[in-house]
Amino acid sequence: MKLHRDLLKHSSIYGIGQVLGRVASLLLLPLYTRCLSPADYGVVAILDLTAGILAVLIGGGMASAVTRFHFDVDGEQWHDRVWWTGLSYVAISSGMLIAPLWLARDWLAEVTLGSSIANGAHFYVLALATMWFGTFTEVFDAYLRVQKRSALFVSLSFLRLLLNVGLNVYFLVVRGDGIAGLLIGNLLSTAAYTLTLFVIFCGSRGRCVFDRLMAGKLLRFGSPLIATALLSMVIHEADRYFLRVWVDLDQVGLYSLAYKIGQAVNMLCLVPFSAIWGVLVYEIARSPDAKRQYAVVFEHFVAGLSLVMLAASLFARPLLSVLTTAEYVAAADLVPIICLGFLCFSLHEHFRVPIMLTRQTLNLVPVYFFAALLNIACNVLLIPRFHAAGAAWASVISYAGFSACGLFRYRRIDVYPYPLRRCGEIVLGMVLSWIACQQAWGLSLIAGWSLSVLAWLGWAALLFGKPFTEFVQARWQTRHPELRKT
């Protein structure tokens, strides 16, 4: 019961931060679109993509590595060695990579942005500085998660969000600095956030200790995660390129909107869950019934995520009808397919538990490589014939293949009794429910809303009615022990 309470508590708190960030981005979208041209957005996207690739190369999976090694020994001296060594490695590797890029900023801007962007080198100075601070935040955020200080983490994230919004409004609206203003706002807010976390980190840890042997162990654990992160970018983003080759930009836009909806819904569930699950997975391993607990969490996770994805699929069309113009409503047909794909993709978070416990992260690389090849092959075969729908189904096939391949490979290390058949029946039942509701939407708006709401509530009651009732009864008996039956 304590496991589920901790998982629900911390996931909910982390989820608040995710929701606030998404809501803020939605509310500020009219501001950004008025202050930045589409070309400006393209420049920012390229800068973000370049920074993302470099961040992967610098971090080397260090946040995951220090989290894993933290639980090997309970002593504070061991924890000091682990965390200071990991932080020192990030500082050294970031300096070794960013310094040459800063010197070659003119060449980097020419290659990635083109000669038409006059201030490209200046933009990269700001982007590289922001990325340098950002590499440290990965380690600090992992430290707060290990300490289960989720409330502090979300509070600081919210303050960072407010500062970032205020700075962006000032530099974009008041000063009219365009791209440079947006980058400066991001840099200042990231720097302030990182320095605050550094002060908290130093105040709670012992003296700085760098262990070369420990650094080697951390690097061996985290290095395979670099390859998996890069391959993951191929899995998630290659379809845009193929769409641009075979279809017009309208199809690309519809697919991008649908994909963004599915990805946003998945992130709102998976990111807060993963934030605390990455810590609890090692605590559960110490329990005598660890495998059973992993299976129980897996079943509840699949049921909960499926329920959320069903809601997104059922109400995508009416919501898009309100939020967008008529030309974008067709994206609603792609949302359920993409939601199904992300549901399949998220299963890997559980299947990879044996890898994380045994530190055999090198086994992740073939799985990601297989999924990347499968994604490319499916896009080449399906997009020319089915266009955006082909890209959506290519995602489903490649994401399902990704998780299935991982399950098959990781079972060579250890086998957990995941209730795959029951979870499959739940997903199939929801798919059939969605099909039935689509027929109701075709009859009338009232019929569509009524059947969709009833279907969703029915699934919610079926999956979580009994656990919720037991939870309420337990809480009531705890608060009113005099009413317990003797």
C-alpha positions as CSV (number, residue, x, y, z in Angstrom):
1,M,0.0,0.0,0.0
2,K,2.9,2.4,0.8
3,L,4.4,1.7,-2.6
4,H,1.2,2.7,-4.4
5,R,0.7,5.7,-2.1
6,D,4.2,7.0,-2.9
7,L,3.8,6.3,-6.6
8,L,0.4,8.1,-6.8
9,K,1.5,11.0,-4.5
10,H,4.8,11.8,-6.3
11,S,3.5,11.1,-9.8
12,S,0.5,13.5,-9.1
13,I,2.9,16.3,-7.9
14,Y,5.2,15.9,-10.9
15,G,2.1,15.8,-13.1
16,I,1.1,19.3,-11.8
17,G,4.4,20.7,-13.1
18,Q,3.8,19.1,-16.5
19,V,0.2,20.4,-16.7
20,L,1.3,24.0,-15.8
21,G,4.0,23.9,-18.4
22,R,1.6,22.8,-21.1
23,V,-1.0,25.3,-20.1
24,A,1.5,28.1,-20.1
25,S,2.7,27.1,-23.6
26,L,-0.9,27.1,-24.9
27,L,-1.7,30.5,-23.4
28,L,1.5,32.1,-24.7
29,L,1.2,30.7,-28.2
30,P,-0.7,33.9,-29.5
31,L,2.0,36.0,-28.1
32,Y,4.9,34.1,-29.7
33,T,3.1,33.9,-33.1
34,R,2.7,37.7,-33.1
35,C,6.3,38.5,-32.1
36,L,8.0,35.8,-34.2
37,S,7.6,35.0,-37.9
38,P,7.4,31.5,-39.2
39,A,11.0,31.8,-40.3
40,D,11.9,32.8,-36.8
41,Y,10.2,29.7,-35.5
42,G,12.2,27.6,-37.9
43,V,15.5,29.1,-36.6
44,V,14.4,28.4,-33.0
45,A,13.5,24.9,-33.9
46,I,16.9,24.2,-35.5
47,L,18.7,25.7,-32.5
48,D,16.6,23.5,-30.1
49,L,17.3,20.4,-32.2
50,T,21.0,21.1,-32.3
51,A,21.1,21.8,-28.6
52,G,19.1,18.6,-27.9
53,I,21.6,16.5,-29.9
54,L,24.5,18.0,-28.1
55,A,22.8,17.6,-24.7
56,V,22.5,13.9,-25.4
57,L,26.1,13.6,-26.3
58,I,27.2,15.6,-23.2
59,G,25.0,14.0,-20.6
60,G,25.8,10.4,-21.6
61,G,22.9,9.1,-19.5
62,M,24.6,10.4,-16.4
63,A,21.3,11.2,-14.6
64,S,20.2,7.6,-15.0
65,A,23.6,6.3,-14.0
66,V,23.9,8.3,-10.7
67,T,20.3,7.4,-9.8
68,R,21.1,3.7,-10.3
69,F,24.4,3.7,-8.3
70,H,22.9,5.8,-5.5
71,F,20.9,2.7,-4.3
72,D,23.9,0.3,-4.3
73,V,25.0,1.4,-0.8
74,D,23.0,3.4,1.9
75,G,26.0,5.3,3.3
76,E,26.3,9.0,3.0
77,Q,30.0,8.8,1.9
78,W,29.0,6.6,-0.9
79,H,26.2,9.0,-2.0
80,D,28.7,11.9,-1.9
81,R,31.1,10.0,-4.2
82,V,28.3,9.0,-6.6
83,W,26.7,12.5,-7.0
84,W,29.8,14.6,-7.0
85,T,31.5,12.3,-9.5
86,G,28.6,12.4,-11.8
87,L,28.3,16.2,-11.5
88,S,32.1,16.6,-12.2
89,Y,31.9,14.4,-15.2
90,V,29.1,16.5,-16.7
91,A,31.1,19.7,-16.0
92,I,34.2,18.2,-17.8
93,S,32.4,16.7,-20.8
94,S,30.3,19.8,-21.4
95,G,33.4,22.0,-21.3
96,M,35.2,19.8,-23.8
97,L,32.4,19.8,-26.3
98,I,30.9,23.3,-25.9
99,A,34.2,25.2,-26.0
100,P,35.2,24.0,-29.6
101,L,31.6,24.7,-30.8
102,W,31.7,28.2,-29.3
103,L,34.9,28.9,-31.2
104,A,33.4,27.4,-34.4
105,R,30.0,29.2,-33.9
106,D,30.2,31.0,-37.3
107,W,30.8,27.7,-39.1
108,L,28.0,26.0,-37.0
109,A,25.6,28.7,-37.9
110,E,26.5,28.5,-41.6
111,V,26.0,24.8,-41.7
112,T,22.7,24.5,-39.7
113,L,21.0,27.9,-40.3
114,G,22.4,29.0,-43.7
115,S,24.0,32.3,-44.7
116,S,20.7,34.2,-44.8
117,I,20.6,34.3,-41.0
118,A,22.9,37.2,-40.2
119,N,22.9,36.8,-36.4
120,G,23.3,33.0,-36.5
121,A,26.6,33.0,-34.6
122,H,25.1,35.2,-31.9
123,F,22.1,32.9,-31.6
124,Y,24.4,30.0,-31.0
125,V,26.3,31.8,-28.3
126,L,23.1,32.1,-26.4
127,A,21.8,28.6,-27.2
128,L,25.1,27.0,-26.2
129,A,25.2,28.9,-22.9
130,T,21.6,27.8,-22.1
131,M,22.5,24.2,-23.0
132,W,25.6,24.3,-20.7
133,F,23.4,25.2,-17.7
134,G,20.8,22.7,-18.8
135,T,23.2,19.8,-18.7
136,F,23.6,20.3,-14.9
137,T,19.9,20.5,-14.3
138,E,19.5,16.9,-15.4
139,V,21.7,15.7,-12.6
140,F,20.1,18.1,-10.0
141,D,16.6,17.1,-11.0
142,A,17.6,13.4,-10.6
143,Y,18.9,14.2,-7.2
144,L,15.6,15.8,-6.1
145,R,13.7,12.8,-7.4
146,V,15.9,10.3,-5.5
147,Q,15.3,12.4,-2.3
148,K,11.6,12.3,-3.2
149,R,11.4,16.0,-2.8
150,S,8.7,16.3,-5.5
151,A,7.0,19.3,-3.9
152,L,10.3,21.3,-3.9
153,F,11.0,20.2,-7.5
154,V,7.6,21.3,-8.8
155,S,7.7,24.5,-6.8
156,L,11.1,25.5,-8.3
157,S,9.9,24.4,-11.8
158,F,6.9,26.6,-11.4
159,L,9.0,29.6,-10.3
160,R,11.3,29.0,-13.2
161,L,8.3,28.9,-15.6
162,L,7.0,32.3,-14.2
163,L,10.5,33.8,-14.6
164,N,10.8,32.5,-18.1
165,V,7.4,33.8,-19.1
166,G,8.1,37.2,-17.6
167,L,11.5,37.5,-19.3
168,N,10.1,36.4,-22.7
169,V,7.3,38.9,-22.5
170,Y,9.7,41.6,-21.6
171,F,12.3,40.9,-24.3
172,L,9.7,40.0,-27.0
173,V,7.0,42.6,-26.4
174,V,8.6,45.5,-24.5
175,R,12.0,45.4,-26.2
176,G,11.1,43.7,-29.4
177,D,14.3,41.6,-29.6
178,G,12.8,38.8,-31.6
179,I,14.7,35.5,-31.5
180,A,17.6,36.9,-29.5
181,G,15.0,38.1,-26.8
182,L,13.5,34.6,-26.6
183,L,17.0,33.0,-26.3
184,I,18.1,35.5,-23.6
185,G,14.9,34.9,-21.6
186,N,15.5,31.1,-21.8
187,L,19.2,31.6,-20.8
188,L,18.5,33.8,-17.8
189,S,15.7,31.6,-16.4
190,T,17.7,28.4,-16.9
191,A,20.8,29.9,-15.3
192,A,18.8,31.1,-12.2
193,Y,17.1,27.6,-11.9
194,T,20.4,25.8,-12.2
195,L,22.2,28.0,-9.6
196,T,19.4,27.5,-7.2
197,L,19.6,23.8,-7.5
198,F,23.3,23.9,-7.1
199,V,23.0,25.7,-3.8
200,I,20.5,23.1,-2.6
201,F,22.7,20.3,-3.8
202,C,25.8,21.7,-2.0
203,G,23.8,22.3,1.2
204,S,22.6,18.7,1.4
205,R,25.7,16.8,0.3
206,G,29.2,16.4,1.8
207,R,32.5,17.7,0.5
208,C,33.2,17.4,-3.2
209,V,34.7,14.0,-4.0
210,F,35.8,12.9,-7.5
211,D,36.4,9.1,-7.9
212,R,38.0,8.1,-11.2
213,L,36.9,4.5,-10.8
214,M,33.4,5.6,-10.0
215,A,33.4,7.9,-13.1
216,G,34.3,4.9,-15.3
217,K,31.5,2.8,-13.9
218,L,29.0,5.7,-14.3
219,L,30.2,6.2,-17.9
220,R,29.9,2.5,-18.8
221,F,26.3,2.5,-17.5
222,G,25.3,5.7,-19.2
223,S,27.1,5.5,-22.5
224,P,24.7,3.1,-24.2
225,L,21.9,5.5,-23.3
226,I,23.5,8.0,-25.7
227,A,22.9,5.7,-28.6
228,T,19.4,4.9,-27.5
229,A,18.6,8.6,-27.2
230,L,19.8,9.4,-30.7
231,L,18.0,6.4,-32.1
232,S,14.9,7.5,-30.3
233,M,15.0,10.8,-32.2
234,V,15.0,8.8,-35.4
235,I,12.0,6.7,-34.2
236,H,10.0,9.8,-33.2
237,E,10.9,12.3,-35.9
238,A,11.9,10.4,-39.1
239,D,8.3,10.3,-40.4
240,R,8.2,14.1,-40.9
241,Y,11.0,13.9,-43.5
242,F,9.2,11.1,-45.3
243,L,5.9,12.9,-45.3
244,R,7.6,16.0,-46.8
245,V,9.0,13.9,-49.6
246,W,5.7,12.1,-50.6
247,V,2.9,14.4,-49.6
248,D,2.1,18.1,-49.5
249,L,2.6,20.4,-46.5
250,D,-1.1,20.3,-45.6
251,Q,-0.7,16.6,-44.7
252,V,2.4,17.3,-42.8
253,G,0.6,19.9,-40.8
254,L,-2.3,17.7,-40.0
255,Y,-0.1,14.8,-38.9
256,S,2.1,17.1,-36.8
257,L,-0.9,18.5,-35.0
258,A,-2.3,15.0,-34.3
259,Y,1.1,13.7,-33.2
260,K,1.6,16.7,-30.9
261,I,-1.8,15.9,-29.2
262,G,-0.9,12.2,-28.7
263,Q,2.6,13.0,-27.6
264,A,1.3,15.7,-25.1
265,V,-1.2,13.3,-23.6
266,N,1.4,10.6,-23.3
267,M,3.9,12.9,-21.7
268,L,1.5,14.3,-19.2
269,C,1.1,10.7,-17.9
270,L,4.5,9.1,-18.6
271,V,6.8,11.9,-17.5
272,P,5.5,12.3,-14.0
273,F,5.2,8.6,-13.6
274,S,8.8,8.0,-14.8
275,A,10.1,10.7,-12.6
276,I,9.3,8.7,-9.4
277,W,9.2,5.2,-11.0
278,G,12.9,5.7,-11.8
279,V,13.5,5.8,-8.1
280,L,10.9,3.3,-6.7
281,V,12.0,0.6,-9.2
282,Y,15.2,0.1,-7.2
283,E,13.4,0.2,-3.8
284,I,11.0,-2.4,-5.0
285,A,13.9,-4.7,-6.0
286,R,14.8,-5.1,-2.3
287,S,11.4,-6.6,-1.5
288,P,10.9,-10.4,-1.4
289,D,7.8,-10.1,-3.7
290,A,9.4,-7.6,-6.1
291,K,8.3,-9.4,-9.3
292,R,4.7,-9.4,-8.2
293,Q,4.8,-5.7,-7.4
294,Y,6.3,-4.9,-10.8
295,A,3.4,-6.8,-12.4
296,V,0.8,-5.0,-10.3
297,V,2.2,-1.6,-11.2
298,F,2.3,-2.6,-14.8
299,E,-1.3,-3.6,-14.9
300,H,-2.5,-0.4,-13.2
301,F,-0.2,1.7,-15.5
302,V,-1.6,0.2,-18.7
303,A,-5.2,0.5,-17.4
304,G,-4.7,4.2,-16.4
305,L,-2.9,5.2,-19.6
306,S,-5.4,3.4,-21.8
307,L,-8.2,5.3,-20.1
308,V,-6.5,8.6,-20.7
309,M,-5.7,7.8,-24.3
310,L,-9.4,6.6,-24.8
311,A,-10.6,10.0,-23.6
312,A,-8.2,11.8,-26.0
313,S,-9.4,9.6,-28.9
314,L,-13.1,10.0,-28.1
315,F,-13.2,13.8,-27.8
316,A,-10.4,14.8,-30.2
317,R,-12.9,15.8,-33.0
318,P,-15.3,18.0,-30.9
319,L,-12.3,19.7,-29.1
320,L,-10.5,20.4,-32.4
321,S,-13.7,21.8,-33.8
322,V,-13.7,24.3,-31.0
323,L,-10.0,25.1,-30.8
324,T,-9.0,25.1,-34.4
325,T,-10.4,26.0,-37.8
326,A,-12.3,23.6,-40.0
327,E,-9.2,22.7,-42.1
328,Y,-7.5,21.2,-39.0
329,V,-10.4,19.0,-37.8
330,A,-9.3,16.1,-40.1
331,A,-6.4,15.6,-37.7
332,A,-8.8,14.1,-35.3
333,D,-8.9,10.9,-37.4
334,L,-5.2,10.4,-36.8
335,V,-5.3,11.1,-33.0
336,P,-6.6,7.6,-32.0
337,I,-4.0,5.8,-34.1
338,I,-1.2,7.9,-32.6
339,C,-2.5,7.4,-29.1
340,L,-2.4,3.7,-29.7
341,G,1.1,4.0,-30.8
342,F,2.2,5.9,-27.7
343,L,0.5,3.3,-25.5
344,C,2.6,0.6,-27.1
345,F,5.7,2.7,-26.8
346,S,5.2,3.4,-23.1
347,L,5.2,-0.3,-22.2
348,H,8.9,-0.4,-22.7
349,E,9.3,1.7,-19.5
350,H,8.3,-1.4,-17.6
351,F,9.9,-4.1,-19.8
352,R,13.4,-2.5,-19.4
353,V,13.4,-3.0,-15.6
354,P,15.8,-6.0,-15.7
355,I,18.2,-3.9,-17.7
356,M,18.3,-1.1,-15.2
357,L,18.6,-3.4,-12.2
358,T,21.5,-5.4,-13.6
359,R,23.1,-2.4,-15.3
360,Q,23.2,-4.2,-18.6
361,T,22.2,-1.0,-20.5
362,L,24.1,-2.1,-23.6
363,N,21.2,-4.4,-24.3
364,L,19.1,-1.3,-25.0
365,V,21.0,-0.4,-28.2
366,P,19.9,-3.3,-30.4
367,V,16.3,-2.8,-29.4
368,Y,16.4,0.9,-30.3
369,F,18.3,0.1,-33.5
370,F,15.7,-2.4,-34.5
371,A,12.8,0.0,-33.8
372,A,14.5,2.8,-35.9
373,L,15.0,0.5,-38.9
374,L,11.4,-0.8,-38.5
375,N,10.1,2.8,-38.4
376,I,12.0,3.8,-41.5
377,A,10.8,0.7,-43.4
378,C,7.2,1.2,-42.4
379,N,7.3,4.9,-43.4
380,V,8.7,4.0,-46.8
381,L,6.1,1.3,-47.4
382,L,3.0,3.1,-46.0
383,I,3.3,6.8,-46.5
384,P,3.3,6.8,-50.4
385,R,0.0,4.8,-50.3
386,F,-1.8,6.1,-47.2
387,H,-0.1,9.5,-46.7
388,A,-0.5,10.8,-43.1
389,A,-2.5,7.8,-42.0
390,G,0.4,5.7,-43.2
391,A,2.8,7.6,-41.0
392,A,0.5,7.1,-38.0
393,W,0.2,3.4,-38.5
394,A,4.0,3.2,-39.1
395,S,4.3,4.7,-35.6
396,V,2.0,2.0,-34.1
397,I,3.9,-0.8,-35.8
398,S,7.3,0.5,-34.9
399,Y,6.4,1.4,-31.3
400,A,4.8,-2.0,-30.8
401,G,7.8,-3.7,-32.3
402,F,10.0,-1.6,-30.1
403,S,8.3,-2.8,-26.9
404,A,7.9,-6.4,-28.1
405,C,11.6,-6.7,-29.1
406,G,12.6,-5.2,-25.7
407,L,10.4,-7.7,-23.8
408,F,11.8,-10.6,-25.7
409,R,15.4,-9.5,-25.3
410,Y,15.2,-8.5,-21.6
411,R,13.5,-11.7,-20.6
412,R,16.9,-13.4,-21.2
413,I,18.0,-11.6,-18.1
414,D,14.9,-12.0,-15.9
415,V,11.2,-12.8,-16.4
416,Y,8.4,-10.9,-14.7
417,P,4.8,-12.1,-14.6
418,Y,3.2,-9.2,-16.5
419,P,-0.5,-9.8,-17.1
420,L,-0.1,-9.3,-20.9
421,R,-3.3,-11.1,-21.9
422,R,-5.5,-9.1,-19.5
423,C,-3.9,-5.9,-20.6
424,G,-4.4,-6.8,-24.2
425,E,-8.1,-7.5,-23.6
426,I,-8.5,-4.1,-22.0
427,V,-6.9,-2.3,-24.9
428,L,-9.0,-4.3,-27.4
429,G,-12.2,-3.6,-25.5
430,M,-11.4,0.1,-25.6
431,V,-10.7,0.0,-29.3
432,L,-14.1,-1.6,-29.9
433,S,-15.7,1.0,-27.7
434,W,-14.1,3.8,-29.7
435,I,-15.4,2.3,-32.9
436,A,-18.9,2.1,-31.5
437,C,-18.8,5.7,-30.4
438,Q,-17.6,6.8,-33.8
439,Q,-20.9,5.4,-35.2
440,A,-22.8,7.4,-32.6
441,W,-21.0,10.7,-33.6
442,G,-22.1,10.0,-37.1
443,L,-25.7,9.9,-36.0
444,S,-25.9,13.1,-34.0
445,L,-23.8,15.3,-31.7
446,I,-26.0,14.4,-28.7
447,A,-25.6,10.7,-29.4
448,G,-21.9,11.0,-29.8
449,W,-21.4,12.9,-26.6
450,S,-23.7,10.7,-24.6
451,L,-22.3,7.4,-25.7
452,S,-18.7,8.6,-25.5
453,V,-19.1,9.9,-21.9
454,L,-20.9,6.7,-20.8
455,A,-18.3,4.5,-22.5
456,W,-15.5,6.3,-20.7
457,L,-17.2,6.3,-17.3
458,G,-18.0,2.6,-17.7
459,W,-14.4,1.8,-18.4
460,A,-13.2,4.0,-15.5
461,A,-15.7,2.2,-13.1
462,L,-14.7,-1.2,-14.4
463,L,-10.9,-0.7,-14.0
464,F,-10.7,1.5,-10.9
465,G,-14.1,1.4,-9.2
466,K,-13.1,-1.4,-6.8
467,P,-9.6,-0.1,-5.9
468,F,-11.0,3.4,-5.4
469,T,-13.8,2.1,-3.1
470,E,-11.3,0.1,-1.1
471,F,-9.0,3.1,-0.8
472,V,-11.9,5.3,0.5
473,Q,-13.0,2.7,3.0
474,A,-9.4,2.3,4.3
475,R,-9.1,6.0,4.7
476,W,-12.4,6.3,6.5
477,Q,-11.5,3.4,8.9
478,T,-8.2,5.1,9.6
479,R,-9.8,8.4,10.6
480,H,-12.7,6.7,12.5
481,P,-11.2,3.6,14.2
482,E,-14.2,3.6,16.6
483,L,-16.4,2.5,13.7
484,R,-14.4,-0.6,12.8
485,K,-16.0,-3.9,13.2
486,T,-14.7,-6.0,16.0
